Amino acid sequence: MCSPVMAREPRNVMRTDLFDFELPLGHIALRPASPRDSARMLIVQPDGVLRDGSVTELPRWLEAGDQLVVNDTKVISAQLKGRRIGRETEPKIEATLIKRLDGSRWQALVKPAKKLAQGDVVRFGHEGRVCLLGHLDAQVEHKGDDGEVTLSFSFHGPALDQAIADLGSPPLPPYIASKRAPDERDAADYQTMFAANEGAVAAPTAGLHFTPALQAALRERGIGMHSVTLHVGAGTFLPVKAEDTAGHKMHSEWGTVSRATADALNAARANGGRIVAVGTTSLRLLESATAEDGTIQPFAAETAIFITPGYRFRAVDILLTNFHLPRSTLFMLVSAFSGLDTMKRAYAHAIASDYRFYSYGDACLLFRALA
């Protein structure tokens, strides 16, 4: 596998404040819909016409021969709590793992970052627990900006993975975690039914809307389903702080598209089928794997693709996604897909109609804007 297309035409530079909007706090969903496919779905048609529906209606908006692409990444228990040890005081430390560097090292976001220096040791876990003697130690190997550190753990490989699974918890997005504590329900709620390959620190949330019943209805309609893997990083939550899009640097994320999936999608497109990305993560990976002529290639690499208005889409025709944060790279992406004015109007309609926003919220079905 390879990374066939990393060069893209230059992005249009746009002011970040163009992607701002006001969201009343009551619209942020703190729990998912139950059942998952009962969530509402706002349909944004190619001509910009808006229609209200539900996720259960997804099959009727698609056609036989269309191909859904889901992200099968699995969220790890990347939220760790502990304390600094080895000095006179032992302040509490929270860490969110954001990117594996090798068998024993992770990049992490820590708070309070001012309490840590290079060389410090943090002990994560619960004293006295039988499992792993109750704790997991990590040394601060490097300290960067904005609370980002490199942690070198005392365990390696599968033993480290098991320790993180035992001692960590799902890293709920800050807009949920700031309003309630994570609990046992989140361990299941924050995984999609497709979750298979561990490595994400955030869920590919569009996939949270799927149920076995919806999957069966799509197949009965003659719609294919395929999996790709993009390990979602914590950068998905970060707002763009730069004044314009040229000043923002995307975090890279690891993704794979198998040859079998690439071949199946290319064959379907040749027969008139459309590619439906389930989530912005699937879309970003597919666009990263697609050549200038529109051919999807096998892919196994990191991608830091940043999609803003003016981008020419090569692979994806339809996008199922959630409602995103203001000034976020994801709101920029959907604005590139369906048009900035259309998406501002769609979000204003969603707010007025009491749609639920963000990771546990409702869905949008976006058709690519007419050229």
C-alpha positions in Angstrom: 0.0 0.0 0.0 1.1 3.6 -0.5 0.2 7.2 -0.2 -0.6 8.0 -3.9 -1.7 11.6 -3.6 -0.5 13.9 -0.9 -0.1 17.0 -3.1 -3.3 19.0 -3.6 -4.1 22.3 -5.3 -3.6 25.2 -2.9 -6.4 26.0 -0.5 -8.3 29.2 -0.7 -7.2 31.3 2.3 -10.3 32.3 4.3 -10.9 34.2 7.5 -11.6 31.9 10.4 -14.5 34.2 11.7 -16.5 33.3 8.5 -17.0 29.9 10.1 -18.3 31.2 13.4 -21.9 30.8 14.7 -23.7 31.0 18.1 -24.9 27.7 19.6 -27.1 27.8 22.7 -25.7 25.5 25.3 -28.9 23.5 25.6 -28.3 22.1 22.1 -25.3 20.1 23.0 -26.3 16.4 23.4 -25.0 14.7 26.6 -26.3 11.3 25.7 -27.0 9.6 22.3 -30.4 8.9 21.0 -31.9 5.5 21.8 -32.1 3.5 19.7 -29.2 5.1 17.8 -30.9 5.3 14.5 -33.8 7.2 16.0 -31.7 10.4 15.8 -33.0 13.2 13.6 -31.3 13.8 10.3 -31.3 17.1 8.4 -31.0 16.5 4.6 -29.1 19.1 2.6 -29.9 18.5 -1.0 -27.5 19.5 -3.9 -29.5 22.6 -4.6 -29.4 23.7 -1.0 -33.0 22.7 -0.2 -33.3 21.5 3.5 -35.5 18.7 4.6 -36.1 17.3 8.1 -36.0 13.5 8.6 -34.5 10.8 10.8 -31.5 8.4 10.4 -33.9 5.5 9.9 -34.9 7.1 6.6 -31.3 7.0 5.3 -32.0 4.1 2.8 -34.7 6.0 1.0 -32.3 8.9 0.3 -29.8 6.5 -1.4 -30.0 4.3 -4.4 -29.1 0.7 -5.3 -25.4 0.6 -6.2 -24.4 3.4 -3.8 -21.6 2.4 -1.5 -21.3 3.5 2.2 -17.8 3.8 3.7 -17.5 3.5 7.5 -14.6 4.0 9.8 -13.9 0.9 11.8 -11.5 2.5 14.3 -12.0 1.7 18.0 -11.6 4.2 20.7 -9.1 3.3 23.4 -9.3 4.2 27.1 -7.0 7.2 26.5 -8.0 9.3 29.5 -5.6 8.6 32.4 -5.5 10.2 35.9 -2.6 10.1 38.3 -0.1 12.2 40.2 3.5 13.5 39.8 5.9 11.5 42.0 9.5 11.9 43.0 9.3 15.5 44.3 8.2 17.1 47.6 4.6 17.6 46.4 2.5 15.2 44.3 -0.1 17.2 42.4 -2.8 15.4 40.5 -2.3 15.1 36.7 -4.7 14.2 34.0 -3.5 13.0 30.6 -5.2 12.3 27.3 -3.2 10.1 25.0 -3.4 11.5 21.4 -0.8 9.7 19.3 1.2 6.5 19.7 4.9 7.1 18.8 6.2 3.6 19.3 5.8 0.6 21.6 6.2 2.5 24.9 5.8 6.2 24.0 2.7 8.4 23.4 2.1 12.0 22.7 -0.4 13.3 25.3 -2.2 16.4 26.4 -1.8 17.0 30.1 -3.2 19.3 32.7 -2.1 21.1 34.6 0.9 21.3 32.3 2.7 23.8 34.4 3.1 21.1 37.1 5.3 19.0 34.9 8.8 19.4 33.6 11.0 17.2 31.4 12.2 14.2 33.4 9.3 14.1 35.8 7.5 10.8 36.5 3.7 10.5 36.6 2.1 7.6 38.2 -1.3 6.7 36.7 -3.9 4.4 38.2 -5.4 3.5 41.5 -3.1 2.6 44.4 -3.8 -0.8 45.9 -5.6 -2.3 42.9 -4.5 -5.9 42.2 -4.3 -5.4 38.4 -0.9 -4.2 37.3 -0.1 -3.5 41.0 -2.6 -0.7 40.7 -0.5 1.8 38.7 1.4 2.7 35.5 4.4 5.0 35.5 5.5 7.3 32.7 8.4 9.7 32.4 8.0 13.1 30.7 10.5 12.8 27.9 9.7 16.0 26.1 7.4 19.0 26.9 5.9 21.0 24.0 3.4 23.8 23.6 -0.2 24.0 24.8 0.1 21.1 27.3 1.5 18.6 24.8 4.1 16.2 26.2 5.8 13.0 25.2 5.3 10.2 27.8 7.6 7.2 28.0 5.8 4.4 29.8 7.3 1.7 32.0 5.4 -0.9 30.0 5.8 -1.8 26.3 3.6 -3.2 23.5 0.6 -5.4 24.4 1.4 -5.0 28.1 1.1 -1.3 27.8 -2.1 -1.6 25.8 -3.6 -3.7 28.5 -2.5 -1.3 31.3 -4.1 1.6 29.5 -7.3 -0.4 28.9 -7.4 -1.3 32.6 -6.6 2.0 34.1 -7.9 4.5 31.6 -11.4 5.7 30.6 -13.0 6.8 27.3 -11.9 10.3 26.5 -15.2 12.1 26.2 -15.1 15.4 24.2 -14.6 18.4 26.5 -18.0 19.8 25.7 -19.6 16.7 27.3 -17.0 16.0 30.0 -17.3 19.6 31.3 -21.0 19.0 32.0 -21.0 15.5 33.5 -18.5 12.8 34.5 -17.9 9.8 32.1 -19.6 6.7 33.3 -20.0 3.0 32.4 -22.7 3.8 29.7 -20.1 5.8 27.8 -17.8 2.8 27.4 -20.5 1.4 25.0 -22.2 4.6 23.8 -18.9 6.1 22.6 -18.1 3.1 20.3 -19.6 2.5 16.9 -21.0 -0.9 16.0 -18.2 -1.1 13.4 -15.3 -0.6 16.0 -12.7 -3.2 15.4 -9.2 -1.7 15.1 -7.9 0.0 18.3 -6.2 3.3 18.0 -8.6 6.3 18.1 -8.8 8.7 21.0 -12.1 10.1 19.7 -15.1 8.3 18.1 -16.0 8.6 14.4 -19.3 9.9 15.6 -21.4 9.6 12.4 -21.0 5.9 12.8 -22.7 6.1 16.2 -26.1 6.4 14.4 -26.0 2.9 13.0 -27.8 -0.2 14.2 -28.0 -3.7 12.9 -31.6 -2.9 11.7 -30.4 0.1 9.7 -27.5 -1.9 8.3 -30.0 -4.6 7.1 -32.3 -2.0 5.6 -29.4 -0.5 3.6 -28.3 -3.9 2.3 -31.9 -4.8 1.3 -32.0 -1.6 -0.7 -28.9 -2.8 -2.6 -26.4 -0.4 -1.0 -22.9 -1.7 -0.3 -20.9 -1.2 2.9 -17.2 -1.0 3.2 -14.7 -0.3 6.1 -11.7 1.9 6.2 -9.6 2.8 9.3 -8.6 6.3 10.4 -7.5 6.6 14.0 -9.1 9.8 15.1 -6.9 12.1 17.1 -7.8 14.7 19.8 -7.1 17.4 17.2 -10.7 16.8 16.0 -11.9 18.8 19.0 -9.6 21.8 18.6 -10.9 25.1 17.2 -8.9 27.0 14.6 -7.2 29.7 16.6 -5.4 31.3 13.7 -7.0 34.4 12.1 -7.2 32.6 8.7 -7.1 29.1 7.5 -3.5 29.4 6.2 -2.2 29.7 9.7 -3.7 26.4 11.0 -1.7 23.3 11.2 -3.7 20.0 11.2 -2.7 17.1 13.4 -1.8 14.0 11.4 -3.7 10.8 11.8 -2.9 7.2 10.6 -5.3 5.6 8.1 -5.6 2.6 5.8 -7.7 1.8 2.8 -7.3 -1.8 1.6 -6.8 -2.8 -2.0 -10.1 -4.8 -1.9 -12.0 -1.7 -0.7 -10.4 0.6 -3.2 -11.1 -1.9 -6.0 -14.8 -2.3 -4.9 -15.4 1.4 -4.7 -13.8 2.1 -8.1 -15.9 -0.7 -9.7 -19.1 0.7 -8.1 -18.3 4.2 -9.4 -17.6 2.9 -12.9 -21.2 1.4 -12.8 -22.7 4.7 -11.7 -22.8 4.1 -7.9 -22.1 7.0 -5.6 -19.7 7.0 -2.6 -21.3 7.9 0.7 -18.8 8.7 3.4 -20.0 8.0 6.9 -18.3 10.8 8.8 -15.7 13.4 8.0 -12.9 10.9 9.0 -14.0 8.5 6.2 -14.2 11.4 3.8 -10.8 12.8 4.7 -9.2 9.3 4.3 -10.8 8.6 1.0 -9.8 12.0 -0.4 -6.3 11.4 0.8 -6.2 8.1 -1.0 -7.7 9.3 -4.3 -5.6 10.3 -7.3 -6.1 13.3 -9.5 -8.1 11.3 -12.0 -10.6 10.2 -9.3 -9.2 6.6 -8.8 -9.1 5.5 -5.2 -5.8 3.8 -4.4 -4.8 1.5 -1.5 -3.4 3.7 1.3 -1.5 3.1 4.5 0.0 6.4 5.8 -0.6 9.4 7.9 -2.8 12.2 6.6 -3.1 15.8 7.6 -5.5 16.8 4.8 -7.2 20.1 5.6 -10.3 20.7 3.5 -11.7 24.2 3.2 -14.0 25.9 0.6 -12.5 25.8 -2.8 -11.3 22.2 -2.4 -12.1 19.9 -5.4 -13.6 16.7 -4.1 -12.4 13.6 -6.0 -14.0 10.6 -4.2 -17.0 11.4 -2.1 -20.5 12.3 -3.4 -22.6 12.2 -0.2 -21.6 12.7 3.4 -23.4 11.6 6.6 -22.1 13.6 9.5 -23.0 15.2 12.8 -23.3 18.9 13.6 -19.9 20.4 14.3 -18.3 23.1 16.4 -18.0 26.7 15.3 -14.6 27.7 13.8 -13.7 24.0 13.6 -11.9 22.3 10.7 -14.9 20.0 10.4 -17.4 22.9 9.9 -14.9 24.2 7.3 -15.0 20.8 5.6 -18.8 20.6 5.4 -18.9 24.1 4.1 -16.5 23.1 1.4 -18.7 20.1 0.6 -22.2 21.8 0.5 -21.3 25.5 0.4 -20.6 27.9 3.3 -23.8 29.9 2.8 -25.9 26.7 2.6 -24.3 25.2 5.7 -24.8 28.4 7.7 -28.4 28.4 6.7 -28.7 24.6 7.6 -27.1 25.2 11.0 -29.5 28.1 11.7 -32.4 25.9 10.8 -31.1 23.1 13.0 -30.7 25.4 16.0 -34.2 26.9 15.4 -35.6 23.3 15.1 -34.0 22.0 18.3 -31.6 19.6 16.6 -29.0 18.1 19.0 -25.4 19.0 18.3 -21.9 17.4 18.5 -20.7 13.9 19.2 -23.9 12.4 20.7 -26.2 14.6 18.6 -28.2 14.4 15.5 -27.0 13.9 11.9 -26.8 15.8 8.6 -27.0 14.0 5.2 -25.1 16.3 2.9 -25.2 16.0 -0.9 -22.3 17.7 -2.7 -23.2 21.2 -3.9 -23.9 21.6 -7.6 -20.9 22.9 -9.4 
